[in-house]
Amino acid sequence: MAIGNSTLQSCFQEQLRLKAQVRLLEYRVKQQQVKIVQLLQEKEIQYSDTGDENSVIDLGEKRQYADCAEIYNDGHKRSGFYKMKPLQSPSEFLAYCDMSEGGGWTVFQRRSDGSQKFDRVWADYEQGFGNFVSTNGEYWLGNKNLHYLTNQGNYTLRIDLSDFEGERRFAQYKSFRVTDEESSYQLSCGEYSGTAGDSLTGGFHPEVKWWADHRGMKFSTRDRDNDNYEGNCAEEETAGWWFNRCHSSNLNGVYYKGPYTAKTDNGIVWYTWHGWWYSLKSVVMKGQSLRPVLSPAAGTVHATRGKVQGKGSPDGQTSLSGFSNSQQGQEQYLSGPKT
């Protein structure tokens, strides 16, 4: 049976029409895919942002979380203040959870604008103080809470720093722990990594560890002197900190805007980056649990510059010269600690 030219022409036109429809549908599908990707990206930004001005996030009373790592592992990816109750803590408290850089970081200290006074007595540092509502609010979580947090697993300490020139550095330490009140909240931490230099354990030169290493130091305030200095470091440096004799780091110092002049080097100091006489713009100190933390409420386990003047060695002589600071690339001369 012969097929007429008109029929062939009709089939050909129908084929062209269908192909055009397919191309149109493919175009629309691609448009939808692009839109989906954009929506997913926007959603990810929402979950990873630093929250609103009031960034307290209420998860209800379904369960209690031991720290920010548990909160993160339970699917809550937005940064903000959350309630938590470490395993041995008698009560719950608010802490800021930083869900960036792997998520689950419990922030226990923040400096951002000098709005909070950090020259405080022992009781204030023990209980905690500051702004526990605003995203960038300054606060100290409290030595008791810090002990309860770090005593329940293997924690990593990360310190994020920024200066007034817009640069950022960080320091990270393994095996971070703070002991209890009976031992005056003694500091313990392990191996360093990062870009800011090791100002917490005096790792920038072996000859300065005896005065620049903050490991093993008890916490000191102006009314509770636990340092290795004949005077009172906390009183002179106007801050509470794990002072040795006195410090190569003091992140609770006075909030000056960059280079400063004072009777003592009492600014927000991280020596291996900017020396003693430059006060940093912002600091965030935070801990992240690396080993599983068992939460009884849930019944589950989650893994989670030129010459720098020092403070005088015991014999009054320079203790070290010709030292090259790897962070600043300049020779420096350290004349030692306070005695």
N, C-alpha and C positions, 0 to 999 in steps of 0.2 A: 504494500500500500504506500503510495507516494505521499511525501510530506510537502505541503505547499510552501512557497517562499514566505508567505505572510505568517505562517506558523513558526518558521525558523526565526523570522525577524522578531516575532513576539517573544519567543524563548530567550533570544539574545538580549532583548531589552530588559526582560525580567531578571536575567542574570546580572546585568549591569546595575539594576536597581538594588538587588540583594547585596552585591558587593559594596555599593555605596552605603547601604545601611550597616553592614558589618564594620566598615571603616569608621562610620559615625559612632557606633557603639564602642569600638575600641578606643576612640578618642575620649568618649565620656567616661569609660572605665579608667583611663589614665588620669583624667581630671580628678576623679573620685579618689584614686590612689594617692595623688599629690595632696589632696585635702586631708585624707586620713593621716598621712605622715605629718602634716602641719599640726593637726590636732593632737597627735601623740607627742610631738615635740613640745607644744604648749602645755600639755598635761604634765610632762616630765619636768618642765621648768617650774610649774606650780608646786610639785612635790619636793623639788630640790631647792626651792627658794629659801630665804631666811625668814619667811613669815611676814605678817602684818606688823604694825607698830605694837599692837597687843598680840603677842604670839604664844599665849598659853593655849595648849591644845588639850581638850578634854576627851579622853577615851572611855569615859564612863567607869562603871565599877565591875566590869566583867572579870578582870584579873589584875593582879599586881605584878609589876615588872621590876626586876632587880637593877637594871641599868638601861642605858640607851641602846645597847647592842640587842637586848631582848626585844625592845620596842621595834627596832629596825627589822629584826628577823621575823617579827610577827606581821610584817607587811606595811608598817607605818613609815613612809619615806619622807615625810615633810619635816624640815627643820623647825624647831620651836621648843617651848618649855613643856615638859611632860612631868607628871607625877611618877615617882618610883620609890621603891622600898627595898634596899639591899637586904641580903639574907639575914644578917644579924642586927639590922637597924630596928629600934623599937617603934619607929614611926616613919611615915612616908614624907617626902619633901619634893619640891620642884627643882628641876635642873634643866638647862638648855641642852637639847640633843642636836648635834651637828650631823646631818645625814649626808654630807659630801665626803669625798675621799674614802670611799668604802662604806661609809655610814656607820651609825652606832657610836659616835663619839660623845661622851658625857663631859660637858664643859664645866670646869670647876673654878675658873678664873677668867675674867675679861676686863681689859683696859681699852678704852676707846675715846674718851673725851675729858677725863679729869673730873667728872661729875660726882664721884664718890671719894670720900676720904679714906685712905688706906693706912694712915698712921693711927692704929687702933690698939686697944688692950687685948689681953689674952682671951677673955670671954667672948669678945666680938668675933675674933678669928676662929674660935672654937665652934661657935654656933652658926656663923655665916652672916653676911650683910650685903646690902646693895639692892639693885633693881632687878627683880625677878619677873618682870612683865615685858619690858621692851626688848626687841631683837638685839640691839647693840648696847643694852644697858650694862653698866659696870657692876660686877659683883664678885664675892668670894663665897663659894658654896658652903664652907665650914669644915674645919679639920675633923670633926666627928664624922660628918657625912663622907668626907674624903677617905677616912679610914675604913668605914663600912664598905664603901665601893671597892677600894683596891684590895681589900682583904678576902674577897670572894672569888678570886680567879687571877689569872696571869694577865696583867694589864700593860699596854703600851702607852707611854706618855708622848704626846705631840704638842709642841709649842709653835704657834704661828705668830710671826712678828712682821711688822711693817714700819717704815720710817716716813719722815715728812717729805721725802723726795719721790715717793711712790714705789719704792722697792719693797719686795717681800722676801723673807727667808723663813726657814723652819728648822727646828731641831727635834729629833725623835729619839726616845730611849726605851729599850726593852725592860721588862721586869720591874715595872713601876709599882711602888707600894708606900703607904704611909701607915705607921704603927698607931697604937692607941694612946689614950690620954696618959696612962701610967708611964709610958716611955716618951712622953712629950711630942707625940706625932713625928717621930723620926722619919727621915726621908731615905728611901732606898730606890735605886734605879741601876740599870745595866748598860749595855752597849749603845753607843751613840751612832746616829746617822743623820744626814741632813745637809743644809747649805748655810746655816747660821754660825757654825763652829760650836765646839763643845765648851760652853761656859758653865755648865751645871756640875760637871765632874772634874774640871781643871785639865781636861784632856789635851789642851792646846800646847802644853809642855810639861814633861815629867817633873821638873824642878819646882813647879808652882802648886802641885797637888796638895801639899801639906797645909796650904792656906786657901786655895781656890776650889778645892773639892767640897761640894755641898752634900755629897752622899754621906749617910751616917749621922748627919747633923740633926739635932733636935730643933723644933720650931721655937723661935724667939720673938717676943714682943717687948715693948718698952717696960712693961711691968713683970715680965718673966724672961730673965736673961739666961739663955742656954748655950751661948756661943763659946768659942775658944779664945776670945779677946778679953784682955784685962778690963777693958771698958764695957760699954753696952752698945753693941752694933745696932740693935733695933732702935735705940734712942737716938743715936747719931745719924742713922740712915733714914729715920722717920718712917719705918715700915715694919711689918711682921714678915719674917722669912726664915729659911733654913740657913742662917748666917754661920760662917766658919770664923774667919779672921780678916776681914769681914766678908767680902764677896767678889766674885767675878760675874755674878748675875744677881739682880734684884728686880724682879718684875712687879713688885708691889710698891715701888718707889714713888716719889712725887711726880706728878704729870707736868713736865716741862715740854715746850714745843721745840724739840731738836737740841742743838747745842745750848748748854746752860753754864752758869757760874753759881756756885754755892759754897758754903763752908765745908761740906763733905759731898762725895759723889753719890747723892741720894736720889737721883733720877730713876727712871725706868731703864735699867741697864742690862745689856747683854754684851759683855766685854769683847768677845771675839768678833763681833760685827762692827760696832761703832765705838768701842772703848768705854771709859767710865764717864766721860763728859758729854755724852749725847743721850738724850732721853727719847725713847721710841714713841711712835704715834699710837700703835695698837698692839695688843697682845691677846692671844687666846690660848689658854692652857686646858688640855682636854685628855681624857683617858678612854681607851677602848679595850674591852676584854677580849682576849684571844683564845682562851680555853673555855670549854663549856661551863655555863653557869646554871645550876639547877634552881628553878623557881618552885618552891613548894606549892604555891597557889595554883600553878599550872600543871605541876607534875611532869614537866617535860624538860629536856636539856637542849639548849641552843649553843652552837659554836660561834661561836662568834669571831793714830795719825803720826809722824816723827817720833819724838820722845814722849813717853807717857809716864807720868809720875805715879809711883805706887804709894804705899802707906808705911814703908820703913820696915826692913827686916829686923830680927831680934838684936843684932849687933850694930844696927844703924847703917850697915853697908849695903851696897847694891847686891842683890842676890842673883841677878841674871842679867847678862848684856848680850847684845848682838842677836837677839831673838827675832826671827822672821815670822810675822803673822801671816799665815796662809790665806786668811780671809781678806786682808787688806794689801798684801804684797809689799809691805814696808818693814824695815827693821825697827824693832821696838825695844825699849829697855824697861824692864820691870824691876822696880826697887822693892818689891815684896809687899807683904800684908801688914795689917795692924798687929801689934804685939800685946 
